[in-house]
Amino acid sequence: MSDEHLSLARQESYESKDVSIAATVLKPVYDDKELVRRAQNDDSWAIEQLILRYQKKVYQIAYQMLDGDVQEAQDRTQDAFLKAFRKINQFKGDAAFYTWLYRIVVNTCLDARRRKRRWRDIFFPWRLEKDEKETSGASLEEFPDTSKNTNPLSTVSKRQLDKDVKKAMNNLSERQRSIFQLKIFHEMSIPEIAQMMNLAEGTVKTHLFRATQVVQKNLKAWTNG
């Protein structure tokens, strides 16, 4: 898949709001299998449809896995789609397209996390302890509650809980953390996670169990409250 075709598809997706309703209605709705087949033949419209269909979920996974860093999540979302459509012809249909796509997203985010950690360990080792003490950072929710009736005390408690959850997540291994996030925050099934991470279902269950134990231990003060 050429960058030119992908850029065209992405540009069209951004301009989709300007498309007339009549023209949209005339377009048939295809399932993933047909859209992938068309995308493998450089159909920019099919690529656009796949991006529109999955961009929200892909971004949500990236956002969660990258600790709520909006810019990083946007960049890695773009990277994941680029990787996916550059090698779309390698997709053989053995698994669902979204499972194949999410696997690319997860691996892209894991690579980004390792790279970021490696560079920080080398060049900014003094920042690690400082960052752990900072309270800044996005909430686990994608957007804050802007309701006028929001209780300020509840908001403070929510922020503290988010901070404690993130701290607990940092005590997990990369694999445990990824499995826990996919299962708990994105409600994916064990078989889906196993396919996505190329692991046996039993291995996924073991990592999920251990991760849950660690998180529960770190959040004991909340569960006892």
Secondary structure in CASP SS format (residue, H / E / C, confidence):
PFRMAT SS
TARGET T0000
AUTHOR 0000-0000-0000
METHOD secondary structure of the structure
MODEL  1
M C 1.00
S C 1.00
D H 1.00
E H 1.00
H H 1.00
L H 1.00
S H 1.00
L H 1.00
A H 1.00
R H 1.00
Q H 1.00
E H 1.00
S H 1.00
Y H 1.00
E C 1.00
S H 1.00
K H 1.00
D H 1.00
V C 1.00
S C 1.00
I H 1.00
A H 1.00
A H 1.00
T H 1.00
V H 1.00
L H 1.00
K C 1.00
P C 1.00
V C 1.00
Y C 1.00
D C 1.00
D H 1.00
K H 1.00
E H 1.00
L H 1.00
V H 1.00
R H 1.00
R H 1.00
A H 1.00
Q C 1.00
N C 1.00
D C 1.00
D C 1.00
S H 1.00
W H 1.00
A H 1.00
I H 1.00
E H 1.00
Q H 1.00
L H 1.00
I H 1.00
L H 1.00
R H 1.00
Y H 1.00
Q H 1.00
K H 1.00
K H 1.00
V H 1.00
Y H 1.00
Q H 1.00
I H 1.00
A H 1.00
Y H 1.00
Q H 1.00
M H 1.00
L C 1.00
D C 1.00
G C 1.00
D C 1.00
V H 1.00
Q H 1.00
E H 1.00
A H 1.00
Q H 1.00
D H 1.00
R H 1.00
T H 1.00
Q H 1.00
D H 1.00
A H 1.00
F H 1.00
L H 1.00
K H 1.00
A H 1.00
F H 1.00
R H 1.00
K C 1.00
I H 1.00
N H 1.00
Q H 1.00
F C 1.00
K C 1.00
G C 1.00
D C 1.00
A C 1.00
A C 1.00
F H 1.00
Y H 1.00
T H 1.00
W H 1.00
L H 1.00
Y H 1.00
R H 1.00
I H 1.00
V H 1.00
V H 1.00
N H 1.00
T H 1.00
C H 1.00
L H 1.00
D H 1.00
A H 1.00
R H 1.00
R H 1.00
R H 1.00
K H 1.00
R H 1.00
R H 1.00
W H 1.00
R H 1.00
D H 1.00
I H 1.00
F H 1.00
F C 1.00
P C 1.00
W C 1.00
R H 1.00
L H 1.00
E H 1.00
K H 1.00
D H 1.00
E H 1.00
K H 1.00
E C 1.00
T C 1.00
S C 1.00
G C 1.00
A C 1.00
S C 1.00
L C 1.00
E C 1.00
E C 1.00
F C 1.00
P C 1.00
D C 1.00
T C 1.00
S C 1.00
K C 1.00
N C 1.00
T C 1.00
N C 1.00
P H 1.00
L H 1.00
S H 1.00
T H 1.00
V H 1.00
S H 1.00
K H 1.00
R H 1.00
Q H 1.00
L H 1.00
D H 1.00
K H 1.00
D H 1.00
V H 1.00
K H 1.00
K H 1.00
A H 1.00
M H 1.00
N C 1.00
N C 1.00
L C 1.00
S C 1.00
E H 1.00
R H 1.00
Q H 1.00
R H 1.00
S H 1.00
I H 1.00
F H 1.00
Q H 1.00
L H 1.00
K H 1.00
I H 1.00
F H 1.00
H C 1.00
E C 1.00
M C 1.00
S C 1.00
I H 1.00
P H 1.00
E H 1.00
I H 1.00
A H 1.00
Q H 1.00
M H 1.00
M H 1.00
N C 1.00
L C 1.00
A C 1.00
E H 1.00
G H 1.00
T H 1.00
V H 1.00
K H 1.00
T H 1.00
H H 1.00
L H 1.00
F H 1.00
R H 1.00
A H 1.00
T H 1.00
Q H 1.00
V H 1.00
V H 1.00
Q H 1.00
K H 1.00
N H 1.00
L C 1.00
K H 1.00
A H 1.00
W H 1.00
T H 1.00
N C 1.00
G C 1.00
END
